[in-house]
Each structure stands twice: as C-alpha cells, then as structure tokens.
Amino acid sequence: MKLFLANINEVTEEHLELISPERREQALRYRFSADRRRSIAAGLLLRRFLGGYEIVTDAFGKPRAVGGACFNLSHSGDWVLMALSDREVGCDIEQIKQVDPLRLGKVVFTENELAVIRESRDRIGCFFDFWTKKEALLKCMGKGFHRAAKSVEVCEDSFSEGEAEYSISTRRFADYTVSVCVCGGSAAFKTERIHF
C-alpha cells in the first residue's frame, strides 16, 4: 500500500485543464480558493495514478476505480492524501487544532475511547488519532459516517466484524495526523510526496 501527499499551495487554476471534466466542474463550484485547490489536487492525483480507469461512486459516496486498484482520498488544511492498495482501503488526514476533545468526543467516541483520551497526557493529539482512525476504518468499510461512529472502536490498531479483519496505522507529521485502514493484511504504509 502507498500513500501520496500533495500540497494544495502548488496547485493553480491552470491545473484545471489537466483533470477530468467532472472533477473540473466540481472544483469550479467551490466558492473558496483553498477548497477549489483541494479538489483540483485530488483530481491530479487521480489522473496520475488511476488515469486509465473509470471512477464511479457507490450508494454511500465511496469512489471506486472500475477494474483498478482500491483507493481513497482525504484532505485537510494544505494537504490532500491518496491511499492506493490492492485491497479495500480508507484514509483520513486531519490538521491538529485546538478543540475540546472530551466535549466533541462525546458525539463520536465510545466510553472506552473517551477514557483513553481522558487519561492521555496529550488529549488533543489522542482525539485526532482516534478521529482519523475511526474515519479511515469507516471509509474502508465503505460506509463512512453513514454508519454510527460509536459502532466501531479504535483503541487498538485492528478491528474485526464478522469475517472481516481491518488493520489501522496512524502517524503524525508537522501539525497533522494521518490514518490508513485496510481490510486484511497489514496497514503499514510508505508516504510519497507528490509535486505538481
């Protein structure tokens, strides 16, 4: 599995011509420049790594490459993240910000997760580790937050449901947290910085 990171500050309006018509139309609907650049950067990553495949979206909004590798996209702040794997994959990137981890956590975290956050020396960091792990897991499962966030617990780096085994890996860089989840196998990943 590989993760690719792209900085939106390298994207210009000229890059619009390089992405699919659907992605171009989507990007142009955004009011704010940063949102438009995130959409363009995602389109450039799709073109580079899945350019020959048709991209479709399922009922839960998860994009898939018809006949191609499994992938997932996420963005936050200045970065767009793409996970590419030979098995179902989900990823999330979040910029670490000042939040009230226990108040916000009550909405999405289980009692066990809240207890770990409460006992952590770095409550905010722990909050974002759990948040990105949960988002990556739910995206890998194909439901995203269409499924109740409290229905999965991410205190560990693995999760089982029925016959499915999920593996999760989390890292921090600068003021961001990145998590990736795969169904079966190891979630160990290498990250490659992509320049446009």
C-alpha positions in Angstrom: 0.0 0.0 0.0 1.2 3.5 -0.8 0.1 6.9 0.5 0.6 10.0 -1.6 0.6 13.5 -0.2 0.2 16.7 -2.3 0.3 20.3 -1.1 -2.5 22.4 -2.4 -0.3 25.5 -2.5 1.4 24.0 -5.6 -1.9 24.0 -7.4 -3.0 26.8 -9.8 -6.1 27.4 -11.8 -4.1 26.3 -14.9 -4.2 22.7 -13.5 -8.0 22.7 -14.2 -7.2 21.7 -17.8 -5.4 18.5 -16.6 -8.3 17.0 -14.7 -11.4 15.2 -15.8 -14.4 17.3 -16.9 -16.5 16.0 -13.9 -13.7 17.0 -11.4 -13.2 20.3 -13.1 -17.0 21.1 -12.8 -16.9 20.1 -9.2 -13.8 22.2 -8.4 -15.4 25.3 -10.1 -18.5 25.0 -7.8 -16.4 25.8 -4.7 -16.6 29.4 -3.6 -13.2 29.5 -1.7 -9.9 29.1 -3.5 -8.5 26.6 -0.9 -11.5 24.3 -1.4 -11.1 24.6 -5.2 -7.4 23.8 -5.0 -8.1 20.7 -2.8 -10.5 19.4 -5.4 -8.0 20.1 -8.2 -5.2 18.4 -6.3 -7.4 15.3 -5.8 -8.1 15.3 -9.5 -4.4 15.5 -10.3 -3.7 12.5 -8.0 -6.5 10.5 -9.6 -5.2 11.4 -13.1 -1.6 10.4 -12.2 -2.4 7.1 -10.5 -5.7 6.0 -12.0 -5.9 7.9 -15.2 -6.9 5.0 -17.4 -9.8 3.9 -15.2 -13.4 5.0 -14.9 -14.2 6.3 -11.4 -17.7 5.6 -10.1 -19.3 6.4 -6.8 -21.3 3.9 -4.7 -24.5 4.5 -2.8 -22.5 5.7 0.3 -20.4 8.1 -1.8 -17.3 6.0 -1.8 -15.4 6.3 -5.1 -14.1 3.2 -6.9 -11.9 2.6 -9.9 -13.7 0.2 -12.2 -11.2 -2.7 -12.8 -8.4 -0.8 -11.0 -6.7 -0.6 -7.6 -8.6 0.3 -4.5 -8.1 3.9 -3.4 -9.4 6.6 -1.1 -8.9 10.3 -0.8 -8.9 12.8 2.1 -7.9 16.4 2.6 -7.3 18.8 5.4 -5.6 22.2 5.6 -2.8 22.4 3.0 -2.7 18.7 2.2 -4.6 16.1 0.0 -4.0 12.5 0.8 -4.5 9.5 -1.5 -4.2 5.8 -0.4 -3.7 3.2 -3.1 -3.9 -0.5 -2.4 -4.7 -3.9 -3.8 -7.4 -4.3 -1.1 -10.2 -2.2 0.3 -8.7 0.9 1.9 -9.7 4.0 3.8 -7.6 7.0 4.8 -8.0 10.3 6.7 -5.8 13.3 7.3 -6.7 16.0 9.8 -4.9 19.1 10.8 -4.5 19.2 14.6 -6.3 22.2 16.0 -7.3 23.4 19.4 -10.5 21.6 20.3 -12.3 20.4 23.5 -11.6 16.7 23.0 -14.0 15.4 25.6 -16.9 17.6 24.6 -16.5 16.8 20.9 -15.6 13.2 21.6 -18.9 12.5 23.3 -20.6 12.7 19.9 -18.4 10.1 18.1 -16.3 8.1 20.6 -17.2 5.1 22.8 -16.8 5.2 26.6 -13.5 3.2 26.2 -12.2 5.7 23.7 -13.2 8.7 25.9 -11.5 7.0 28.9 -8.2 6.7 26.9 -8.5 10.4 25.9 -9.2 11.4 29.5 -6.1 9.6 30.7 -3.8 10.8 27.9 -1.1 13.4 28.5 -1.9 14.7 25.0 -5.7 14.8 24.9 -5.9 16.7 21.7 -3.4 14.5 19.9 -5.2 11.4 21.1 -8.5 12.9 20.0 -7.2 13.3 16.4 -5.5 9.9 16.4 -8.8 8.3 17.2 -10.8 10.6 14.9 -8.6 9.7 11.9 -8.5 6.0 12.8 -12.3 5.9 13.0 -12.8 7.8 9.8 -10.3 5.6 7.9 -11.9 2.5 9.2 -15.5 3.6 8.3 -14.3 4.6 4.9 -12.5 1.3 4.4 -15.7 -0.5 5.4 -17.5 1.5 2.7 -20.0 3.3 4.9 -18.1 6.5 6.1 -20.2 8.4 8.6 -23.4 6.9 7.2 -22.7 4.4 9.9 -22.8 5.5 13.5 -19.3 6.4 14.6 -19.8 4.8 18.0 -20.5 1.4 16.3 -16.7 0.9 15.9 -14.0 1.2 18.5 -10.4 2.2 17.6 -8.5 1.9 20.8 -6.4 -0.8 19.1 -4.9 -0.8 15.7 -7.2 -3.5 14.5 -11.0 -4.2 14.3 -12.9 -7.3 13.4 -16.5 -7.6 12.3 -17.9 -10.9 11.1 -15.3 -12.4 8.7 -13.6 -9.1 8.0 -10.4 -8.1 9.7 -9.2 -4.5 9.5 -5.8 -3.1 10.2 -5.1 0.5 11.0 -1.9 2.6 11.1 -1.5 6.2 12.3 1.3 8.7 12.0 1.7 12.4 12.7 3.7 14.9 10.7 4.0 18.6 11.5 0.6 19.5 12.8 -1.3 16.7 11.0 -2.5 13.2 11.9 -2.8 10.6 9.1 -4.5 7.2 9.5 -5.0 4.4 6.9 -7.0 1.3 7.2 -7.0 -1.9 5.0 -9.2 -4.9 5.0 -7.0 -7.9 5.6 -3.2 -7.7 5.7 -1.0 -5.0 7.2 -1.8 -1.3 7.2 1.9 -0.4 7.2 2.5 2.3 4.6 5.1 4.4 2.9 4.3 8.0 2.1 5.4 9.7 -1.1 5.3 13.5 -1.5 3.9 14.4 -4.9 4.7 17.7 -6.6 2.7 19.2 -9.4 
